Amino acid sequence: MTWASTLLFAGGLFLGGGTFSFIQQKMPRGVTLLLALGALMCVLAGVALLEVWE
């Protein structure tokens, strides 16, 4: 596991928690969706950088 994959995965989980918080606070749907997409992209990029695939 590289540092880049660790940071991207952790950042994605952090943004995912923010998404959950935004949903609980009933924030605008567009902002919540944008945050959720960012979280998903971070997690997927972190998984793609794992050395398991090589």
mmCIF entry with sequence, helices, sheets and N, C-alpha, C, O atoms, coordinates in Angstrom:
data_MODEL
# 
_entry.id   MODEL 
# 
_entity.id                         1 
_entity.type                       polymer 
_entity.pdbx_number_of_molecules   1 
# 
_entity_poly.entity_id                      1 
_entity_poly.type                           'polypeptide(L)' 
_entity_poly.nstd_linkage                   no 
_entity_poly.nstd_monomer                   no 
_entity_poly.pdbx_seq_one_letter_code       MTWASTLLFAGGLFLGGGTFSFIQQKMPRGVTLLLALGALMCVLAGVALLEVWE 
_entity_poly.pdbx_seq_one_letter_code_can   MTWASTLLFAGGLFLGGGTFSFIQQKMPRGVTLLLALGALMCVLAGVALLEVWE 
_entity_poly.pdbx_strand_id                 A 
# 
loop_
_entity_poly_seq.entity_id 
_entity_poly_seq.num 
_entity_poly_seq.mon_id 
_entity_poly_seq.hetero 
1 1  MET n 
1 2  THR n 
1 3  TRP n 
1 4  ALA n 
1 5  SER n 
1 6  THR n 
1 7  LEU n 
1 8  LEU n 
1 9  PHE n 
1 10 ALA n 
1 11 GLY n 
1 12 GLY n 
1 13 LEU n 
1 14 PHE n 
1 15 LEU n 
1 16 GLY n 
1 17 GLY n 
1 18 GLY n 
1 19 THR n 
1 20 PHE n 
1 21 SER n 
1 22 PHE n 
1 23 ILE n 
1 24 GLN n 
1 25 GLN n 
1 26 LYS n 
1 27 MET n 
1 28 PRO n 
1 29 ARG n 
1 30 GLY n 
1 31 VAL n 
1 32 THR n 
1 33 LEU n 
1 34 LEU n 
1 35 LEU n 
1 36 ALA n 
1 37 LEU n 
1 38 GLY n 
1 39 ALA n 
1 40 LEU n 
1 41 MET n 
1 42 CYS n 
1 43 VAL n 
1 44 LEU n 
1 45 ALA n 
1 46 GLY n 
1 47 VAL n 
1 48 ALA n 
1 49 LEU n 
1 50 LEU n 
1 51 GLU n 
1 52 VAL n 
1 53 TRP n 
1 54 GLU n 
# 
_struct_asym.id          A 
_struct_asym.entity_id   1 
# 
loop_
_struct_conf.conf_type_id 
_struct_conf.id 
_struct_conf.pdbx_PDB_helix_id 
_struct_conf.beg_label_comp_id 
_struct_conf.beg_label_asym_id 
_struct_conf.beg_label_seq_id 
_struct_conf.pdbx_beg_PDB_ins_code 
_struct_conf.end_label_comp_id 
_struct_conf.end_label_asym_id 
_struct_conf.end_label_seq_id 
_struct_conf.pdbx_end_PDB_ins_code 
_struct_conf.beg_auth_comp_id 
_struct_conf.beg_auth_asym_id 
_struct_conf.beg_auth_seq_id 
_struct_conf.end_auth_comp_id 
_struct_conf.end_auth_asym_id 
_struct_conf.end_auth_seq_id 
_struct_conf.pdbx_PDB_helix_class 
_struct_conf.details 
_struct_conf.pdbx_PDB_helix_length 
HELX_P HELX_P1 AA1 TRP A 3  ? GLN A 24 ? TRP A 3  GLN A 24 1 ? 22 
HELX_P HELX_P2 AA2 ARG A 29 ? ALA A 48 ? ARG A 29 ALA A 48 1 ? 20 
HELX_P HELX_P3 AA3 GLU A 51 ? TRP A 53 ? GLU A 51 TRP A 53 5 ? 3  
# 
_struct_conf_type.id          HELX_P 
_struct_conf_type.criteria    ? 
_struct_conf_type.reference   ? 
# 
loop_
_atom_site.group_PDB 
_atom_site.id 
_atom_site.type_symbol 
_atom_site.label_atom_id 
_atom_site.label_alt_id 
_atom_site.label_comp_id 
_atom_site.label_asym_id 
_atom_site.label_entity_id 
_atom_site.label_seq_id 
_atom_site.pdbx_PDB_ins_code 
_atom_site.Cartn_x 
_atom_site.Cartn_y 
_atom_site.Cartn_z 
_atom_site.occupancy 
_atom_site.B_iso_or_equiv 
_atom_site.pdbx_formal_charge 
_atom_site.auth_seq_id 
_atom_site.auth_comp_id 
_atom_site.auth_asym_id 
_atom_site.auth_atom_id 
_atom_site.pdbx_PDB_model_num 
ATOM 1   N N  . MET A 1 1  ? 0.845   -1.179 0.000   1.00 0.00 ? 1  MET A N  1 
ATOM 2   C CA . MET A 1 1  ? 0.000   0.000  0.000   1.00 0.00 ? 1  MET A CA 1 
ATOM 3   C C  . MET A 1 1  ? 0.885   1.235  0.000   1.00 0.00 ? 1  MET A C  1 
ATOM 4   O O  . MET A 1 1  ? 1.721   1.404  0.888   1.00 0.00 ? 1  MET A O  1 
ATOM 5   N N  . THR A 1 2  ? 0.708   2.088  -0.979  1.00 0.00 ? 2  THR A N  1 
ATOM 6   C CA . THR A 1 2  ? 1.524   3.286  -1.061  1.00 0.00 ? 2  THR A CA 1 
ATOM 7   C C  . THR A 1 2  ? 0.882   4.423  -0.266  1.00 0.00 ? 2  THR A C  1 
ATOM 8   O O  . THR A 1 2  ? -0.280  4.353  0.134   1.00 0.00 ? 2  THR A O  1 
ATOM 9   N N  . TRP A 1 3  ? 1.680   5.471  -0.052  1.00 0.00 ? 3  TRP A N  1 
ATOM 10  C CA . TRP A 1 3  ? 1.162   6.631  0.673   1.00 0.00 ? 3  TRP A CA 1 
ATOM 11  C C  . TRP A 1 3  ? 0.046   7.295  -0.103  1.00 0.00 ? 3  TRP A C  1 
ATOM 12  O O  . TRP A 1 3  ? -0.932  7.757  0.485   1.00 0.00 ? 3  TRP A O  1 
ATOM 13  N N  . ALA A 1 4  ? 0.181   7.348  -1.414  1.00 0.00 ? 4  ALA A N  1 
ATOM 14  C CA . ALA A 1 4  ? -0.848  7.997  -2.229  1.00 0.00 ? 4  ALA A CA 1 
ATOM 15  C C  . ALA A 1 4  ? -2.181  7.265  -2.118  1.00 0.00 ? 4  ALA A C  1 
ATOM 16  O O  . ALA A 1 4  ? -3.231  7.892  -1.972  1.00 0.00 ? 4  ALA A O  1 
ATOM 17  N N  . SER A 1 5  ? -2.136  5.944  -2.186  1.00 0.00 ? 5  SER A N  1 
ATOM 18  C CA . SER A 1 5  ? -3.390  5.193  -2.090  1.00 0.00 ? 5  SER A CA 1 
ATOM 19  C C  . SER A 1 5  ? -3.995  5.324  -0.693  1.00 0.00 ? 5  SER A C  1 
ATOM 20  O O  . SER A 1 5  ? -5.215  5.388  -0.547  1.00 0.00 ? 5  SER A O  1 
ATOM 21  N N  . THR A 1 6  ? -3.154  5.364  0.321   1.00 0.00 ? 6  THR A N  1 
ATOM 22  C CA . THR A 1 6  ? -3.648  5.522  1.686   1.00 0.00 ? 6  THR A CA 1 
ATOM 23  C C  . THR A 1 6  ? -4.316  6.881  1.868   1.00 0.00 ? 6  THR A C  1 
ATOM 24  O O  . THR A 1 6  ? -5.402  6.974  2.440   1.00 0.00 ? 6  THR A O  1 
ATOM 25  N N  . LEU A 1 7  ? -3.658  7.938  1.377   1.00 0.00 ? 7  LEU A N  1 
ATOM 26  C CA . LEU A 1 7  ? -4.226  9.276  1.518   1.00 0.00 ? 7  LEU A CA 1 
ATOM 27  C C  . LEU A 1 7  ? -5.521  9.435  0.725   1.00 0.00 ? 7  LEU A C  1 
ATOM 28  O O  . LEU A 1 7  ? -6.475  10.043 1.211   1.00 0.00 ? 7  LEU A O  1 
ATOM 29  N N  . LEU A 1 8  ? -5.562  8.895  -0.487  1.00 0.00 ? 8  LEU A N  1 
ATOM 30  C CA . LEU A 1 8  ? -6.781  8.995  -1.282  1.00 0.00 ? 8  LEU A CA 1 
ATOM 31  C C  . LEU A 1 8  ? -7.931  8.216  -0.648  1.00 0.00 ? 8  LEU A C  1 
ATOM 32  O O  . LEU A 1 8  ? -9.069  8.686  -0.617  1.00 0.00 ? 8  LEU A O  1 
ATOM 33  N N  . PHE A 1 9  ? -7.624  7.031  -0.147  1.00 0.00 ? 9  PHE A N  1 
ATOM 34  C CA . PHE A 1 9  ? -8.665  6.222  0.480   1.00 0.00 ? 9  PHE A CA 1 
ATOM 35  C C  . PHE A 1 9  ? -9.179  6.889  1.756   1.00 0.00 ? 9  PHE A C  1 
ATOM 36  O O  . PHE A 1 9  ? -10.386 6.939  1.989   1.00 0.00 ? 9  PHE A O  1 
ATOM 37  N N  . ALA A 1 10 ? -8.264  7.400  2.580   1.00 0.00 ? 10 ALA A N  1 
ATOM 38  C CA . ALA A 1 10 ? -8.669  8.074  3.817   1.00 0.00 ? 10 ALA A CA 1 
ATOM 39  C C  . ALA A 1 10 ? -9.443  9.356  3.505   1.00 0.00 ? 10 ALA A C  1 
ATOM 40  O O  . ALA A 1 10 ? -10.425 9.670  4.178   1.00 0.00 ? 10 ALA A O  1 
ATOM 41  N N  . GLY A 1 11 ? -9.003  10.088 2.495   1.00 0.00 ? 11 GLY A N  1 
ATOM 42  C CA . GLY A 1 11 ? -9.728  11.297 2.101   1.00 0.00 ? 11 GLY A CA 1 
ATOM 43  C C  . GLY A 1 11 ? -11.121 10.981 1.600   1.00 0.00 ? 11 GLY A C  1 
ATOM 44  O O  . GLY A 1 11 ? -12.068 11.718 1.876   1.00 0.00 ? 11 GLY A O  1 
ATOM 45  N N  . GLY A 1 12 ? -11.251 9.895  0.870   1.00 0.00 ? 12 GLY A N  1 
ATOM 46  C CA . GLY A 1 12 ? -12.566 9.480  0.392   1.00 0.00 ? 12 GLY A CA 1 
ATOM 47  C C  . GLY A 1 12 ? -13.498 9.107  1.531   1.00 0.00 ? 12 GLY A C  1 
ATOM 48  O O  . GLY A 1 12 ? -14.686 9.430  1.502   1.00 0.00 ? 12 GLY A O  1 
ATOM 49  N N  . LEU A 1 13 ? -12.962 8.428  2.533   1.00 0.00 ? 13 LEU A N  1 
ATOM 50  C CA . LEU A 1 13 ? -13.783 8.086  3.696   1.00 0.00 ? 13 LEU A CA 1 
ATOM 51  C C  . LEU A 1 13 ? -14.185 9.338  4.469   1.00 0.00 ? 13 LEU A C  1 
ATOM 52  O O  . LEU A 1 13 ? -15.307 9.429  4.968   1.00 0.00 ? 13 LEU A O  1 
ATOM 53  N N  . PHE A 1 14 ? -13.273 10.302 4.569   1.00 0.00 ? 14 PHE A N  1 
ATOM 54  C CA . PHE A 1 14 ? -13.579 11.572 5.234   1.00 0.00 ? 14 PHE A CA 1 
ATOM 55  C C  . PHE A 1 14 ? -14.701 12.301 4.497   1.00 0.00 ? 14 PHE A C  1 
ATOM 56  O O  . PHE A 1 14 ? -15.648 12.784 5.117   1.00 0.00 ? 14 PHE A O  1 
ATOM 57  N N  . LEU A 1 15 ? -14.587 12.378 3.174   1.00 0.00 ? 15 LEU A N  1 
ATOM 58  C CA . LEU A 1 15 ? -15.626 13.031 2.388   1.00 0.00 ? 15 LEU A CA 1 
ATOM 59  C C  . LEU A 1 15 ? -16.941 12.254 2.447   1.00 0.00 ? 15 LEU A C  1 
ATOM 60  O O  . LEU A 1 15 ? -18.019 12.848 2.403   1.00 0.00 ? 15 LEU A O  1 
ATOM 61  N N  . GLY A 1 16 ? -16.851 10.934 2.545   1.00 0.00 ? 16 GLY A N  1 
ATOM 62  C CA . GLY A 1 16 ? -18.065 10.130 2.700   1.00 0.00 ? 16 GLY A CA 1 
ATOM 63  C C  . GLY A 1 16 ? -18.776 10.429 4.011   1.00 0.00 ? 16 GLY A C  1 
ATOM 64  O O  . GLY A 1 16 ? -20.005 10.474 4.062   1.00 0.00 ? 16 GLY A O  1 
ATOM 65  N N  . GLY A 1 17 ? -18.004 10.632 5.067   1.00 0.00 ? 17 GLY A N  1 
ATOM 66  C CA . GLY A 1 17 ? -18.603 11.034 6.339   1.00 0.00 ? 17 GLY A CA 1 
ATOM 67  C C  . GLY A 1 17 ? -19.260 12.399 6.248   1.00 0.00 ? 17 GLY A C  1 
ATOM 68  O O  . GLY A 1 17 ? -20.314 12.636 6.839   1.00 0.00 ? 17 GLY A O  1 
ATOM 69  N N  . GLY A 1 18 ? -18.624 13.300 5.499   1.00 0.00 ? 18 GLY A N  1 
ATOM 70  C CA . GLY A 1 18 ? -19.223 14.607 5.275   1.00 0.00 ? 18 GLY A CA 1 
ATOM 71  C C  . GLY A 1 18 ? -20.513 14.512 4.493   1.00 0.00 ? 18 GLY A C  1 
ATOM 72  O O  . GLY A 1 18 ? -21.464 15.249 4.755   1.00 0.00 ? 18 GLY A O  1 
ATOM 73  N N  . THR A 1 19 ? -20.547 13.604 3.532   1.00 0.00 ? 19 THR A N  1 
ATOM 74  C CA . THR A 1 19 ? -21.774 13.387 2.763   1.00 0.00 ? 19 THR A CA 1 
ATOM 75  C C  . THR A 1 19 ? -22.905 12.921 3.673   1.00 0.00 ? 19 THR A C  1 
ATOM 76  O O  . THR A 1 19 ? -24.032 13.407 3.580   1.00 0.00 ? 19 THR A O  1 
ATOM 77  N N  . PHE A 1 20 ? -22.592 11.978 4.546   1.00 0.00 ? 20 PHE A N  1 
ATOM 78  C CA . PHE A 1 20 ? -23.597 11.487 5.494   1.00 0.00 ? 20 PHE A CA 1 
ATOM 79  C C  . PHE A 1 20 ? -24.090 12.623 6.382   1.00 0.00 ? 20 PHE A C  1 
ATOM 80  O O  . PHE A 1 20 ? -25.286 12.734 6.652   1.00 0.00 ? 20 PHE A O  1 
ATOM 81  N N  . SER A 1 21 ? -23.162 13.467 6.835   1.00 0.00 ? 21 SER A N  1 
ATOM 82  C CA . SER A 1 21 ? -23.537 14.601 7.671   1.00 0.00 ? 21 SER A CA 1 
ATOM 83  C C  . SER A 1 21 ? -24.419 15.589 6.908   1.00 0.00 ? 21 SER A C  1 
ATOM 84  O O  . SER A 1 21 ? -25.387 16.114 7.459   1.00 0.00 ? 21 SER A O  1 
ATOM 85  N N  . PHE A 1 22 ? -24.085 15.841 5.646   1.00 0.00 ? 22 PHE A N  1 
ATOM 86  C CA . PHE A 1 22 ? -24.894 16.750 4.836   1.00 0.00 ? 22 PHE A CA 1 
ATOM 87  C C  . PHE A 1 22 ? -26.299 16.210 4.646   1.00 0.00 ? 22 PHE A C  1 
ATOM 88  O O  . PHE A 1 22 ? -27.264 16.974 4.655   1.00 0.00 ? 22 PHE A O  1 
ATOM 89  N N  . ILE A 1 23 ? -26.424 14.903 4.474   1.00 0.00 ? 23 ILE A N  1 
ATOM 90  C CA . ILE A 1 23 ? -27.754 14.298 4.319   1.00 0.00 ? 23 ILE A CA 1 
ATOM 91  C C  . ILE A 1 23 ? -28.554 14.471 5.600   1.00 0.00 ? 23 ILE A C  1 
ATOM 92  O O  . ILE A 1 23 ? -29.742 14.789 5.553   1.00 0.00 ? 23 ILE A O  1 
ATOM 93  N N  . GLN A 1 24 ? -27.906 14.261 6.754   1.00 0.00 ? 24 GLN A N  1 
ATOM 94  C CA . GLN A 1 24 ? -28.588 14.404 8.040   1.00 0.00 ? 24 GLN A CA 1 
ATOM 95  C C  . GLN A 1 24 ? -29.051 15.839 8.277   1.00 0.00 ? 24 GLN A C  1 
ATOM 96  O O  . GLN A 1 24 ? -30.089 16.069 8.897   1.00 0.00 ? 24 GLN A O  1 
ATOM 97  N N  . GLN A 1 25 ? -28.264 16.816 7.774   1.00 0.00 ? 25 GLN A N  1 
ATOM 98  C CA . GLN A 1 25 ? -28.601 18.226 7.969   1.00 0.00 ? 25 GLN A CA 1 
ATOM 99  C C  . GLN A 1 25 ? -29.572 18.748 6.905   1.00 0.00 ? 25 GLN A C  1 
ATOM 100 O O  . GLN A 1 25 ? -29.973 19.911 6.945   1.00 0.00 ? 25 GLN A O  1 
ATOM 101 N N  . LYS A 1 26 ? -29.945 17.892 5.963   1.00 0.00 ? 26 LYS A N  1 
ATOM 102 C CA . LYS A 1 26 ? -30.856 18.250 4.874   1.00 0.00 ? 26 LYS A CA 1 
ATOM 103 C C  . LYS A 1 26 ? -30.319 19.428 4.060   1.00 0.00 ? 26 LYS A C  1 
ATOM 104 O O  . LYS A 1 26 ? -31.040 20.381 3.763   1.00 0.00 ? 26 LYS A O  1 
ATOM 105 N N  . MET A 1 27 ? -29.039 19.338 3.710   1.00 0.00 ? 27 MET A N  1 
ATOM 106 C CA . MET A 1 27 ? -28.403 20.346 2.867   1.00 0.00 ? 27 MET A CA 1 
ATOM 107 C C  . MET A 1 27 ? -28.936 20.195 1.440   1.00 0.00 ? 27 MET A C  1 
ATOM 108 O O  . MET A 1 27 ? -29.563 19.183 1.126   1.00 0.00 ? 27 MET A O  1 
ATOM 109 N N  . PRO A 1 28 ? -28.699 21.181 0.574   1.00 0.00 ? 28 PRO A N  1 
ATOM 110 C CA . PRO A 1 28 ? -29.181 21.069 -0.817  1.00 0.00 ? 28 PRO A CA 1 
ATOM 111 C C  . PRO A 1 28 ? -28.648 19.805 -1.500  1.00 0.00 ? 28 PRO A C  1 
ATOM 112 O O  . PRO A 1 28 ? -27.501 19.405 -1.301  1.00 0.00 ? 28 PRO A O  1 
ATOM 113 N N  . ARG A 1 29 ? -29.496 19.204 -2.292  1.00 0.00 ? 29 ARG A N  1 
ATOM 114 C CA . ARG A 1 29 ? -29.180 17.922 -2.915  1.00 0.00 ? 29 ARG A CA 1 
ATOM 115 C C  . ARG A 1 29 ? -27.980 18.015 -3.858  1.00 0.00 ? 29 ARG A C  1 
ATOM 116 O O  . ARG A 1 29 ? -27.189 17.076 -3.942  1.00 0.00 ? 29 ARG A O  1 
ATOM 117 N N  . GLY A 1 30 ? -27.836 19.134 -4.566  1.00 0.00 ? 30 GLY A N  1 
ATOM 118 C CA . GLY A 1 30 ? -26.726 19.292 -5.503  1.00 0.00 ? 30 GLY A CA 1 
ATOM 119 C C  . GLY A 1 30 ? -25.375 19.296 -4.800  1.00 0.00 ? 30 GLY A C  1 
ATOM 120 O O  . GLY A 1 30 ? -24.417 18.689 -5.278  1.00 0.00 ? 30 GLY A O  1 
ATOM 121 N N  . VAL A 1 31 ? -25.303 19.982 -3.665  1.00 0.00 ? 31 VAL A N  1 
ATOM 122 C CA . VAL A 1 31 ? -24.054 20.035 -2.904  1.00 0.00 ? 31 VAL A CA 1 
ATOM 123 C C  . VAL A 1 31 ? -23.721 18.655 -2.346  1.00 0.00 ? 31 VAL A C  1 
ATOM 124 O O  . VAL A 1 31 ? -22.567 18.227 -2.376  1.00 0.00 ? 31 VAL A O  1 
ATOM 125 N N  . THR A 1 32 ? -24.724 17.973 -1.844  1.00 0.00 ? 32 THR A N  1 
ATOM 126 C CA . THR A 1 32 ? -24.525 16.638 -1.292  1.00 0.00 ? 32 THR A CA 1 
ATOM 127 C C  . THR A 1 32 ? -24.076 15.663 -2.375  1.00 0.00 ? 32 THR A C  1 
ATOM 128 O O  . THR A 1 32 ? -23.194 14.835 -2.148  1.00 0.00 ? 32 THR A O  1 
ATOM 129 N N  . LEU A 1 33 ? -24.680 15.765 -3.539  1.00 0.00 ? 33 LEU A N  1 
ATOM 130 C CA . LEU A 1 33 ? -24.316 14.879 -4.637  1.00 0.00 ? 33 LEU A CA 1 
ATOM 131 C C  . LEU A 1 33 ? -22.886 15.132 -5.100  1.00 0.00 ? 33 LEU A C  1 
ATOM 132 O O  . LEU A 1 33 ? -22.154 14.187 -5.395  1.00 0.00 ? 33 LEU A O  1 
ATOM 133 N N  . LEU A 1 34 ? -22.484 16.391 -5.164  1.00 0.00 ? 34 LEU A N  1 
ATOM 134 C CA . LEU A 1 34 ? -21.125 16.728 -5.563  1.00 0.00 ? 34 LEU A CA 1 
ATOM 135 C C  . LEU A 1 34 ? -20.106 16.192 -4.561  1.00 0.00 ? 34 LEU A C  1 
ATOM 136 O O  . LEU A 1 34 ? -19.058 15.678 -4.950  1.00 0.00 ? 34 LEU A O  1 
ATOM 137 N N  . LEU A 1 35 ? -20.413 16.311 -3.281  1.00 0.00 ? 35 LEU A N  1 
ATOM 138 C CA . LEU A 1 35 ? -19.525 15.782 -2.247  1.00 0.00 ? 35 LEU A CA 1 
ATOM 139 C C  . LEU A 1 35 ? -19.459 14.258 -2.313  1.00 0.00 ? 35 LEU A C  1 
ATOM 140 O O  . LEU A 1 35 ? -18.388 13.678 -2.128  1.00 0.00 ? 35 LEU A O  1 
ATOM 141 N N  . ALA A 1 36 ? -20.580 13.610 -2.571  1.00 0.00 ? 36 ALA A N  1 
ATOM 142 C CA . ALA A 1 36 ? -20.616 12.150 -2.677  1.00 0.00 ? 36 ALA A CA 1 
ATOM 143 C C  . ALA A 1 36 ? -19.805 11.670 -3.881  1.00 0.00 ? 36 ALA A C  1 
ATOM 144 O O  . ALA A 1 36 ? -19.109 10.658 -3.795  1.00 0.00 ? 36 ALA A O  1 
ATOM 145 N N  . LEU A 1 37 ? -19.892 12.387 -4.999  1.00 0.00 ? 37 LEU A N  1 
ATOM 146 C CA . LEU A 1 37 ? -19.112 12.010 -6.178  1.00 0.00 ? 37 LEU A CA 1 
ATOM 147 C C  . LEU A 1 37 ? -17.613 12.176 -5.925  1.00 0.00 ? 37 LEU A C  1 
ATOM 148 O O  . LEU A 1 37 ? -16.812 11.344 -6.352  1.00 0.00 ? 37 LEU A O  1 
ATOM 149 N N  . GLY A 1 38 ? -17.243 13.238 -5.239  1.00 0.00 ? 38 GLY A N  1 
ATOM 150 C CA . GLY A 1 38 ? -15.832 13.432 -4.881  1.00 0.00 ? 38 GLY A CA 1 
ATOM 151 C C  . GLY A 1 38 ? -15.332 12.328 -3.972  1.00 0.00 ? 38 GLY A C  1 
ATOM 152 O O  . GLY A 1 38 ? -14.213 11.844 -4.141  1.00 0.00 ? 38 GLY A O  1 
ATOM 153 N N  . ALA A 1 39 ? -16.151 11.926 -3.008  1.00 0.00 ? 39 ALA A N  1 
ATOM 154 C CA . ALA A 1 39 ? -15.774 10.842 -2.113  1.00 0.00 ? 39 ALA A CA 1 
ATOM 155 C C  . ALA A 1 39 ? -15.607 9.539  -2.873  1.00 0.00 ? 39 ALA A C  1 
ATOM 156 O O  . ALA A 1 39 ? -14.654 8.795  -2.643  1.00 0.00 ? 39 ALA A O  1 
ATOM 157 N N  . LEU A 1 40 ? -16.530 9.265  -3.774  1.00 0.00 ? 40 LEU A N  1 
ATOM 158 C CA . LEU A 1 40 ? -16.459 8.037  -4.563  1.00 0.00 ? 40 LEU A CA 1 
ATOM 159 C C  . LEU A 1 40 ? -15.218 8.015  -5.441  1.00 0.00 ? 40 LEU A C  1 
ATOM 160 O O  . LEU A 1 40 ? -14.556 6.983  -5.551  1.00 0.00 ? 40 LEU A O  1 
ATOM 161 N N  . MET A 1 41 ? -14.895 9.140  -6.067  1.00 0.00 ? 41 MET A N  1 
ATOM 162 C CA . MET A 1 41 ? -13.707 9.197  -6.922  1.00 0.00 ? 41 MET A CA 1 
ATOM 163 C C  . MET A 1 41 ? -12.428 9.014  -6.114  1.00 0.00 ? 41 MET A C  1 
ATOM 164 O O  . MET A 1 41 ? -11.497 8.355  -6.574  1.00 0.00 ? 41 MET A O  1 
ATOM 165 N N  . CYS A 1 42 ? -12.372 9.591  -4.913  1.00 0.00 ? 42 CYS A N  1 
ATOM 166 C CA . CYS A 1 42 ? -11.191 9.422  -4.069  1.00 0.00 ? 42 CYS A CA 1 
ATOM 167 C C  . CYS A 1 42 ? -11.008 7.962  -3.662  1.00 0.00 ? 42 CYS A C  1 
ATOM 168 O O  . CYS A 1 42 ? -9.900  7.429  -3.726  1.00 0.00 ? 42 CYS A O  1 
ATOM 169 N N  . VAL A 1 43 ? -12.084 7.327  -3.249  1.00 0.00 ? 43 VAL A N  1 
ATOM 170 C CA . VAL A 1 43 ? -11.985 5.926  -2.832  1.00 0.00 ? 43 VAL A CA 1 
ATOM 171 C C  . VAL A 1 43 ? -11.582 5.045  -4.012  1.00 0.00 ? 43 VAL A C  1 
ATOM 172 O O  . VAL A 1 43 ? -10.729 4.169  -3.866  1.00 0.00 ? 43 VAL A O  1 
ATOM 173 N N  . LEU A 1 44 ? -12.182 5.267  -5.169  1.00 0.00 ? 44 LEU A N  1 
ATOM 174 C CA . LEU A 1 44 ? -11.845 4.457  -6.337  1.00 0.00 ? 44 LEU A CA 1 
ATOM 175 C C  . LEU A 1 44 ? -10.398 4.688  -6.786  1.00 0.00 ? 44 LEU A C  1 
ATOM 176 O O  . LEU A 1 44 ? -9.721  3.745  -7.195  1.00 0.00 ? 44 LEU A O  1 
ATOM 177 N N  . ALA A 1 45 ? -9.926  5.926  -6.713  1.00 0.00 ? 45 ALA A N  1 
ATOM 178 C CA . ALA A 1 45 ? -8.531  6.205  -7.072  1.00 0.00 ? 45 ALA A CA 1 
ATOM 179 C C  . ALA A 1 45 ? -7.585  5.543  -6.082  1.00 0.00 ? 45 ALA A C  1 
ATOM 180 O O  . ALA A 1 45 ? -6.544  5.020  -6.480  1.00 0.00 ? 45 ALA A O  1 
ATOM 181 N N  . GLY A 1 46 ? -7.928  5.556  -4.802  1.00 0.00 ? 46 GLY A N  1 
ATOM 182 C CA . GLY A 1 46 ? -7.088  4.890  -3.808  1.00 0.00 ? 46 GLY A CA 1 
ATOM 183 C C  . GLY A 1 46 ? -7.052  3.391  -4.014  1.00 0.00 ? 46 GLY A C  1 
ATOM 184 O O  . GLY A 1 46 ? -5.996  2.776  -3.863  1.00 0.00 ? 46 GLY A O  1 
ATOM 185 N N  . VAL A 1 47 ? -8.163  2.798  -4.351  1.00 0.00 ? 47 VAL A N  1 
ATOM 186 C CA . VAL A 1 47 ? -8.199  1.356  -4.615  1.00 0.00 ? 47 VAL A CA 1 
ATOM 187 C C  . VAL A 1 47 ? -7.425  1.026  -5.891  1.00 0.00 ? 47 VAL A C  1 
ATOM 188 O O  . VAL A 1 47 ? -6.744  0.003  -5.962  1.00 0.00 ? 47 VAL A O  1 
ATOM 189 N N  . ALA A 1 48 ? -7.531  1.893  -6.897  1.00 0.00 ? 48 ALA A N  1 
ATOM 190 C CA . ALA A 1 48 ? -6.830  1.643  -8.169  1.00 0.00 ? 48 ALA A CA 1 
ATOM 191 C C  . ALA A 1 48 ? -5.319  1.710  -7.992  1.00 0.00 ? 48 ALA A C  1 
ATOM 192 O O  . ALA A 1 48 ? -4.586  1.044  -8.725  1.00 0.00 ? 48 ALA A O  1 
ATOM 193 N N  . LEU A 1 49 ? -4.836  2.502  -7.033  1.00 0.00 ? 49 LEU A N  1 
ATOM 194 C CA . LEU A 1 49 ? -3.399  2.635  -6.807  1.00 0.00 ? 49 LEU A CA 1 
ATOM 195 C C  . LEU A 1 49 ? -2.812  1.532  -5.919  1.00 0.00 ? 49 LEU A C  1 
ATOM 196 O O  . LEU A 1 49 ? -1.601  1.493  -5.701  1.00 0.00 ? 49 LEU A O  1 
ATOM 197 N N  . LEU A 1 50 ? -3.648  0.654  -5.415  1.00 0.00 ? 50 LEU A N  1 
ATOM 198 C CA . LEU A 1 50 ? -3.138  -0.424 -4.582  1.00 0.00 ? 50 LEU A CA 1 
ATOM 199 C C  . LEU A 1 50 ? -2.181  -1.301 -5.392  1.00 0.00 ? 50 LEU A C  1 
ATOM 200 O O  . LEU A 1 50 ? -2.383  -1.522 -6.586  1.00 0.00 ? 50 LEU A O  1 
ATOM 201 N N  . GLU A 1 51 ? -1.158  -1.787 -4.736  1.00 0.00 ? 51 GLU A N  1 
ATOM 202 C CA . GLU A 1 51 ? -0.178  -2.607 -5.416  1.00 0.00 ? 51 GLU A CA 1 
ATOM 203 C C  . GLU A 1 51 ? -0.650  -4.031 -5.641  1.00 0.00 ? 51 GLU A C  1 
ATOM 204 O O  . GLU A 1 51 ? 0.078   -4.837 -6.220  1.00 0.00 ? 51 GLU A O  1 
ATOM 205 N N  . VAL A 1 52 ? -1.844  -4.354 -5.198  1.00 0.00 ? 52 VAL A N  1 
ATOM 206 C CA . VAL A 1 52 ? -2.392  -5.692 -5.377  1.00 0.00 ? 52 VAL A CA 1 
ATOM 207 C C  . VAL A 1 52 ? -2.627  -5.988 -6.847  1.00 0.00 ? 52 VAL A C  1 
ATOM 208 O O  . VAL A 1 52 ? -2.506  -7.133 -7.282  1.00 0.00 ? 52 VAL A O  1 
ATOM 209 N N  . TRP A 1 53 ? -2.968  -4.947 -7.619  1.00 0.00 ? 53 TRP A N  1 
ATOM 210 C CA . TRP A 1 53 ? -3.339  -5.137 -9.016  1.00 0.00 ? 53 TRP A CA 1 
ATOM 211 C C  . TRP A 1 53 ? -2.137  -5.399 -9.921  1.00 0.00 ? 53 TRP A C  1 
ATOM 212 O O  . TRP A 1 53 ? -2.309  -5.829 -11.062 1.00 0.00 ? 53 TRP A O  1 
ATOM 213 N N  . GLU A 1 54 ? -0.936  -5.147 -9.433  1.00 0.00 ? 54 GLU A N  1 
ATOM 214 C CA . GLU A 1 54 ? 0.250   -5.303 -10.278 1.00 0.00 ? 54 GLU A CA 1 
ATOM 215 C C  . GLU A 1 54 ? 0.793   -6.706 -10.251 1.00 0.00 ? 54 GLU A C  1 
ATOM 216 O O  . GLU A 1 54 ? 1.790   -6.995 -10.913 1.00 0.00 ? 54 GLU A O  1 
# 
